[in-house]
Amino acid sequence: MNTKLRKPNNKKPSGWKITLTVLLSLILIAALFTGGYILRSMFVKPQPGGDKDDETLYTGSETTAAAETEEDTPETNGDTAVGFKRREDVYNFLLIGKDEVATNTDVMIIASFDCTTGKISMCQMPRDTYAEYNDKYGKLNAAFASFLSKAKREKAEDPTKTALENLSDLFQKGLNIRLDYYMLINLKGFRAVVDRIGGVDMYVPNDMHYNDPEQNLSINIKKGQQTLMGREAEGFVRYRWGYIQADIARADAQKVFITAFIAKVKSSISIPMIAGLASDILPNLITNIKLEDCIYFAKQALKVDMSNITMLTMPGDSYKNGLYYVMHRADMLNIVNEYLNVYDKPIPSSYFDVDRIFVKDDNSEIIGYYNKKETEIVTHKADDVDKDGIYIALDPNKRP
């Protein structure tokens, strides 16, 4: 049985010019629009973030860096690959979401904004992704919690910031990308902003019922066209119980929510709403993005067309009956080079995940999934999602 997450065809056509759009950046969206309305004439181009020179390419530690072929290996000088220049006005963001109590980050998105071409790409990283952090393997959604615990044990000045920097470093090394900014928001902020804009109007394709007292999660959403307020919106984006592909299907449902959320923000934002949005945003957001940078991105984002927004999910395979999700190395390298690469040339295979963060070399099953041959990458353009939705398979054995 299939279901198509979409809005009814009788809706008015949308001519959106939108800001940075990812599910967990919805608070940033409001902030960018706010800054854009108030301070449109005040901006300077941001300087790329990070703690390394902008021309460096991560080549791995001495014990892990190994070229696959001589032709595939860039010329190096020490631990720096030479000849890789950073493209101008291209920025990458790590967007992370968690609830108010637990420290697991169940939503992780890497977003890239090319301000020159007006293109935005978003890659969702599944929460169950198999990964190594702090010298052990586990689910990717527990990495932040592990880094945070370590930072507290070591009495870091700002444990949360340290944990976010370590999580960013994990992605930078594993995927050989640059992350200029990070954002961590909680579900309280998510609910508050959705309520503030008057809810999100969208079509719910099937009944959603699920209860988990341990997570303080109760989902009870009826099928049909409706306005999802904060609690219902949280339930929609967290629901995965009734989908055959569980978390991967949930990522697709979140893509549909993104488009509906953007439409509502674009149509409802106003000067009187700004103060309230600020009060919702600030207590629930941790980021290294400066206000002046937000203003710059706001002005650039207002030029973006929905057809230039691409949404993807990291390719991979289920492992241990869905307990873990193993990355397809070749496919993910293609995604990085096509959508997340800030450099002026492709990242070679020999310097992709050189530290083996996303694979365990003594497990043949994991290696088999990890080294799977290239497949066709599934992408979703935001304008197509808004118009046609996304098909998601339902589990017939888990009817509400």
Sequence and secondary structure as in RCSB ss.txt:
>XXXX:A:sequence
MNTKLRKPNNKKPSGWKITLTVLLSLILIAALFTGGYILRSMFVKPQPGGDKDDETLYTGSETTAAAETEEDTPE
TNGDTAVGFKRREDVYNFLLIGKDEVATNTDVMIIASFDCTTGKISMCQMPRDTYAEYNDKYGKLNAAFASFLSK
AKREKAEDPTKTALENLSDLFQKGLNIRLDYYMLINLKGFRAVVDRIGGVDMYVPNDMHYNDPEQNLSINIKKGQ
QTLMGREAEGFVRYRWGYIQADIARADAQKVFITAFIAKVKSSISIPMIAGLASDILPNLITNIKLEDCIYFAKQ
ALKVDMSNITMLTMPGDSYKNGLYYVMHRADMLNIVNEYLNVYDKPIPSSYFDVDRIFVKDDNSEIIGYYNKKET
EIVTHKADDVDKDGIYIALDPNKRP
>XXXX:A:secstr
 EEEE   TTS     EE    GGGHHHHHHHHHHHHH TT        SSS TT  B   TTT   S STT   
EETTEETT  B TTEEEEEEEEE SS     EEEEEEEETTTTEEEEEE  TTBEEEETTEEEEGGGHHHHHHHH
HHHTT SSHHHHHHHHHHHHHHHHHT    EEEEEEHHHHHHHHHHTT EEEEE S EEEEEGGGTEEEEE SEE
EEE HHHHHHHHH  TTBTTTHHHHHHHHHHHHHHHHHHHHHH  HHHHHHHHHHHGGGEEE   HHHHHHHHHH
HTTEEGGGEEEEE  EEEETTTTEEEE HHHHHHHIIIII  BSS   GGGSSTT TT  TT HHHHHHHT    
    EEHHHHHHH EEEEB TTS  
